[in-house]
Amino acid sequence: MRILLAEDDEDDRLFFNDAINELKMNNRLTIFKDGRDLMDYLENPETIQLPHILFLDLNMPCKTGAECLKEIRANPKFKDLTIAIYSTSSSDKDIEETFIGGANIYIKKPNDFSKLKKVIKDVVNMNWQYHTSGLNKETFFLSI
């Protein structure tokens, strides 16, 4: 499984990478430090294999997660890309805007390593076809 993480905080990137490694799942994680690098990668004509899932931080420099979400959902090439908003924010405004913007799930970043591993495992193993067919605001926000 191909997983992308767009996250500007170095500690959060390391935390996420360590969790993925400990889960020993068959996947390839690619990490981006900001939204501009993420979009350059996704829009590069040489990027043939799209990720299965993108974990997208909202508050990043250069290009925010909300801006990336808008650009991704405006491009038909990415219509099947699963996007998990991965943020420290749990504001109703952010949740509402990303739900309307086309994200598949909203995750408040856990500050506990075992909870992070559980969240990653649950999201990666989720039946996205089933999840998105019944998507509503209650199922959009993943509570830990």
N, C-alpha and C positions, 0 to 999 in steps of 0.2 A: 504494500500500500504506500502510495506517495503522499506525504504530509508536508504542508508548508506552514511555517510560523512567521508572521510579521510582528515583530516586537522590538521596541527601541531600548528597553531596559535590559542591560547585560545580565544582571542577576536573574531576572525572570527567564531569559533565554537559556541560561545554564541550568536552572531549576527544571525547565520544561524538557531540555535535552536529556538530563539525568533521569527524569521520570520515564521518558520513552525508552532509554537504554535499559533501565531496570525491568520494564515490562516485557522485554525480550520478544517484542512483536515483530513480525516480518514486515518491516516498513523502511522507507527511506525518508529521513527528515531533512528538509532544506530550510534554512533560517535566513530571514531578511531583517535588517536593522531599522528600516523605515518603509513607508508606503511607496515612495518613489522607486526604490530598488525592487520592491515586489512587483509593481506595475511594469517596470522595464523588463523584468523576467517573464511575466505572463504574456506581455504583448510582443516579445521577441519572436520573429518568425522561425527561429531555430528551436524554440521550445515546442517540441512535438508532443511529449507526454504531459498532459495536464495533471495536476494533483487530484487525488480523491477528495481531500479535505484541506481547507485553509483555516487555520486559527489566526484570527485577525484582531490585533489590539486596536482600540479606538484612538487613544491619545499618543500619536507619534509625530515627530517633526517631519518637515518637507511635504508630506502628504498624509493626512489623517486616515484612520481606518474607515471613517464615514465616507470620505472622498473616494477611497479605494472601492468600497462597497458599491457606491453609485456607478463608478466607471465599469466595474466588473459586471454588474447587472444590466448595464446598457449595451454590453457586447454579447451578441448571440453565441459567440464561440465558447462562452463560459456559462451557458444556461444550466448545465448539469453539475457545475462546481458547487460542492457543499461548503458553506461558509459558517464557521462558528466564531461569533464575536467573543473575544477573550479579553476582558477588561476588569480593572479595579472598580469601575463605576457600577453602581446598581441603581442609578437614577431612573425614574420612570420615563423621563424624556429620552434618554439614550436607548433604553429598551424599546420604547415605542418607535423611535425613528429608525432603528436598525430592523425592527420587525417589518415596518412599512417598506423599508429599503430593500428587502429581499433576503436578509440573512436567514439561515436555517435554524440557528439556535443561539442563545445568549448565555454565556458562562461568566459568572463573577469569579475572578481569579482566586483560587484557594491559597491561603498562606501556610497550609500544612502539606508536607510532601506526600503523605499517604492519601490525602484527599485529592491532590493533583493527579496522582497515578490512577485513582479510581475514575476521576472525571475523564481523563484521556482515554482510558480503556473503554468506558461506557460510550463516549462519543464516537470513537473509532469503530466500535462493534455495533453501533446503532443501525437499525434497518431504516435507512434514510427515505426510501420510497414510502414506507408505511408512515414514518414520522411526518414527512411533509404533506402527505395526503390529508392528515387530520390536524394540520398545524393551526394553532390559535395562540393567543397571548399566554394562556396558562401553560401550554406545552413548550412555548418558545424559550422561556426563562428556566434554565436548568438549576434547580436548587440542590445544594449539597448537604 
